[in-house]
Amino acid sequence: MTEGGTMGVGASHPENGTTEPGAEGGGAAAFREFMGTYYTGVTVVTSIDGDGRPHGLTCNSLTSVTLVPPTLLICLGHRSGTLTAVRDSGGFAVNLLHTGGLRTAELFASARADRFDHVGWLSSAGTGLPWLTEDACAIAECRVADTVSCGDHTVVFGRVTRVQAGWGNPLLYGMREFSGPADHGTGLHGGPAPGIPAPHPA
């Protein structure tokens, strides 16, 4: 796990500086500035490689594709170790972070190799995919349905096989900073504290 996170084409990577204010034209800087104004949720995409080691990165390049069958897509850099793990295992988990997961978002956007040593996580029964149970307000497990190479990224289509809802208000990213709706402690589902229940066999 040597790659940093993928905060999307439009979102400035917190470790790599910010976009250029007032960028104009049709180049990369103008496109990055344009996309930086678009607020998204923040996820950590996780998977396991052929040796069972966990991999993950921060990613806001997440889009729903179809409801029937339930399908979403994520975009991962070609050199990403997480992409290699996704290809090895044929699956991945999308951990939607709650507002208390800011430090985890920053950690998985870094190049630290020991990031899983600093978060609470469990292996999902059956798939072994890493669940960030303390920092996620919802998790979707996916089976790779297709991949498409585009520029320096790979678009991964995931068939959603399992969804686990938890508690907490979602962490957001836009205008080069993290934010979120006010969290009054009761969470989205009336739970006492944000997080995800321990995974059980599907």
C-alpha positions as CSV (number, residue, x, y, z in Angstrom):
1,M,0.0,0.0,0.0
2,T,2.2,2.8,-1.2
3,E,-0.3,4.8,-3.2
4,G,-2.0,7.9,-1.8
5,G,-5.8,8.4,-2.0
6,T,-7.8,9.4,-5.1
7,M,-9.8,12.5,-4.3
8,G,-11.1,12.6,-7.8
9,V,-10.2,14.6,-10.9
10,G,-11.8,17.7,-9.6
11,A,-10.8,17.5,-5.9
12,S,-7.4,18.7,-4.9
13,H,-5.4,16.0,-3.1
14,P,-4.8,17.3,0.4
15,E,-1.2,16.0,0.2
16,N,-0.4,17.6,-3.2
17,G,-1.5,21.2,-2.9
18,T,-4.6,23.0,-4.2
19,T,-6.0,24.0,-7.5
20,E,-5.1,27.3,-9.2
21,P,-7.7,30.0,-8.4
22,G,-9.3,31.6,-11.3
23,A,-8.1,28.9,-13.8
24,E,-9.6,29.4,-17.3
25,G,-9.7,27.6,-20.6
26,G,-10.1,23.9,-21.4
27,G,-6.9,22.4,-19.8
28,A,-6.4,20.3,-16.8
29,A,-6.1,23.2,-14.3
30,A,-9.5,24.7,-15.4
31,F,-11.1,21.3,-15.3
32,R,-9.8,20.6,-11.8
33,E,-11.0,24.0,-10.7
34,F,-14.4,23.3,-12.1
35,M,-14.8,19.9,-10.5
36,G,-13.4,21.3,-7.2
37,T,-16.7,23.2,-6.8
38,Y,-18.7,20.0,-6.8
39,Y,-19.3,18.6,-3.3
40,T,-19.2,14.8,-2.9
41,G,-19.3,12.3,-0.2
42,V,-15.9,10.8,0.9
43,T,-15.2,7.1,0.8
44,V,-12.4,4.7,1.5
45,V,-12.3,1.9,-1.1
46,T,-10.8,-1.3,0.4
47,S,-9.8,-4.7,-0.9
48,I,-7.4,-7.5,-0.3
49,D,-4.6,-8.7,-2.5
50,G,-3.7,-12.3,-3.5
51,D,-1.9,-12.8,-0.1
52,G,-4.8,-11.5,1.9
53,R,-3.3,-8.2,2.8
54,P,-5.6,-5.2,3.1
55,H,-5.3,-2.2,0.8
56,G,-7.3,1.0,0.6
57,L,-7.4,4.6,-0.4
58,T,-9.6,7.7,0.0
59,C,-11.8,8.2,-3.1
60,N,-14.6,10.5,-4.0
61,S,-14.9,9.3,-7.6
62,L,-18.0,7.3,-6.8
63,T,-21.1,7.2,-9.0
64,S,-24.2,5.1,-9.1
65,V,-24.8,3.4,-12.5
66,T,-27.9,1.3,-12.4
67,L,-30.5,0.2,-9.9
68,V,-31.3,-3.1,-11.7
69,P,-28.9,-4.7,-11.2
70,P,-27.4,-2.5,-8.4
71,T,-24.2,-1.2,-9.9
72,L,-21.8,1.6,-9.0
73,L,-18.4,2.8,-10.4
74,I,-15.2,4.0,-8.8
75,C,-12.1,5.4,-10.5
76,L,-8.6,4.3,-9.4
77,G,-5.2,5.3,-10.7
78,H,-3.4,2.8,-12.9
79,R,-0.4,2.6,-10.4
80,S,-2.7,2.1,-7.3
81,G,-1.9,-0.9,-5.2
82,T,-5.6,-0.9,-4.3
83,L,-6.5,-1.4,-8.0
84,T,-4.1,-4.3,-8.1
85,A,-5.8,-5.8,-5.0
86,V,-9.3,-5.2,-6.6
87,R,-8.1,-7.1,-9.6
88,D,-6.6,-9.9,-7.5
89,S,-9.7,-10.4,-5.4
90,G,-12.4,-9.6,-7.9
91,G,-14.1,-7.4,-5.3
92,F,-14.0,-4.3,-3.1
93,A,-15.8,-2.5,-0.4
94,V,-16.9,1.1,-0.5
95,N,-16.8,2.6,3.1
96,L,-18.8,5.9,3.2
97,L,-17.2,8.0,5.9
98,H,-19.1,9.9,8.6
99,T,-18.0,13.3,9.9
100,G,-15.9,11.7,12.6
101,G,-13.8,9.9,9.9
102,L,-11.9,13.0,8.8
103,R,-8.6,11.7,10.2
104,T,-9.2,8.4,8.4
105,A,-9.9,10.2,5.1
106,E,-6.6,12.1,5.4
107,L,-4.7,8.9,6.5
108,F,-5.9,6.9,3.5
109,A,-5.2,9.9,1.2
110,S,-1.5,9.6,2.3
111,A,1.2,7.3,1.1
112,R,1.6,5.7,4.6
113,A,2.0,1.9,4.3
114,D,0.7,1.2,7.8
115,R,-2.6,3.0,7.5
116,F,-4.6,0.0,8.6
117,D,-2.7,-0.1,11.9
118,H,-4.3,3.3,12.8
119,V,-8.0,2.6,12.2
120,G,-10.6,0.2,13.5
121,W,-11.5,-2.4,10.9
122,L,-12.8,-5.9,10.6
123,S,-12.8,-8.5,7.8
124,S,-16.2,-9.1,6.3
125,A,-17.3,-12.7,6.8
126,G,-17.3,-14.6,3.5
127,T,-15.4,-12.1,1.4
128,G,-12.6,-11.0,3.8
129,L,-13.0,-7.4,2.6
130,P,-11.9,-4.7,5.1
131,W,-14.8,-2.8,6.8
132,L,-13.9,0.5,8.5
133,T,-16.4,-0.1,11.2
134,E,-15.6,2.9,13.4
135,D,-15.4,5.5,10.6
136,A,-18.1,4.5,8.1
137,C,-21.8,5.3,8.2
138,A,-22.6,2.8,5.4
139,I,-20.7,0.1,3.5
140,A,-21.3,-1.5,0.1
141,E,-19.6,-4.7,-0.9
142,C,-19.1,-5.1,-4.7
143,R,-18.0,-7.7,-7.2
144,V,-16.1,-6.4,-10.2
145,A,-18.4,-6.4,-13.2
146,D,-16.2,-4.6,-15.7
147,T,-13.2,-2.3,-16.0
148,V,-12.4,0.4,-18.5
149,S,-9.1,2.2,-18.9
150,C,-9.4,6.0,-19.3
151,G,-6.4,8.3,-19.3
152,D,-4.3,7.6,-16.2
153,H,-7.2,5.9,-14.3
154,T,-9.2,2.7,-14.5
155,V,-13.0,2.9,-14.2
156,V,-14.1,-0.1,-12.1
157,F,-17.8,-1.1,-12.3
158,G,-19.0,-2.9,-9.2
159,R,-22.1,-5.1,-8.9
160,V,-23.3,-4.4,-5.3
161,T,-23.8,-7.7,-3.5
162,R,-24.3,-6.4,0.0
163,V,-25.1,-3.1,1.8
164,Q,-24.7,-2.4,5.5
165,A,-26.1,0.7,7.0
166,G,-24.8,2.2,10.2
167,W,-25.0,5.6,12.0
168,G,-23.6,9.1,11.5
169,N,-23.8,12.0,9.2
170,P,-21.7,11.8,5.9
171,L,-18.4,13.5,5.5
172,L,-18.3,15.8,2.5
173,Y,-15.5,17.2,0.3
174,G,-15.6,20.3,-1.9
175,M,-13.9,23.6,-2.4
176,R,-10.7,22.0,-1.4
177,E,-11.8,21.2,2.2
178,F,-13.7,18.6,4.2
179,S,-17.1,19.5,5.7
180,G,-20.4,17.8,6.7
181,P,-23.9,18.4,8.0
182,A,-24.3,19.2,11.7
183,D,-24.0,15.9,13.6
184,H,-26.2,16.2,16.7
185,G,-25.2,12.8,18.1
186,T,-28.2,10.8,17.1
187,G,-27.0,9.9,13.6
188,L,-29.0,9.1,10.4
189,H,-30.7,6.1,11.9
190,G,-31.1,7.2,15.5
191,G,-28.1,5.2,16.7
192,P,-26.2,6.3,19.8
193,A,-22.9,6.7,18.1
194,P,-21.6,6.8,14.5
195,G,-20.2,3.5,13.0
196,I,-21.0,0.2,11.5
197,P,-22.1,-3.0,13.3
198,A,-19.6,-5.9,13.2
199,P,-19.9,-7.8,9.9
200,H,-21.8,-11.1,9.9
201,P,-22.1,-13.7,7.2
202,A,-24.4,-12.4,4.4
